[in-house]
Amino acid sequence: MTGKTINENQDEVIIGMTDDFARVEGRRPRVLVALTESELRSQFNEASSSLADLGFDVDISPRFQTAEGLGRQAVENDVHALLVLSSKSLINELVDVIGKELNARSRNDILLMIKTNTPLNDGATFKTIGNSMVFGSKASAASLAKCVLNNFAEEH
């Protein structure tokens, strides 16, 4: 007899949430994943494939994209969320520039998530800056997925 691990049970719950999302929205939750620094490539690959495994449609941004370009691509691809993997030093700039681009295109409904390669100072898993969420290095793809799905549930 084999039991399921906590992660397997958690993944099944999230997959069920993405299925519910698809029934309500008429399509799977869609996220654009972007990378600002090449040394974060392994986290980028893990986040992208894990979100796809959890039932998300995942779009991949070109490697060298400006913050404005990321906002524009998120709108053009009609995503529900934009996940940017970046260093802690770029967070405020990314939130500001991408946020302005989304606002200029009347797409405040796109959830901006930034995952850093370092832990957050206060040990929290995530914090909010304006209309955006910032995740530390310990945040899992499952927690990112739950964030998108819970954000959608709150809006509907």
Secondary structure, DSSP 8 states (H G I E B T S, - for coil): -----HHHHHHHHHHHHHHHHHHHHSS--EEEEEESSGGGHHHHHHHHHHHHHTT-EEEE--SS--HHHHHHHHHHTT-SEEEEEE-GGGHHHHHHHHHHHHHHTT-TTSEEEEEESS--TT--SEEEETTEEEE-TT--HHHHHHHHHHHHHHH-
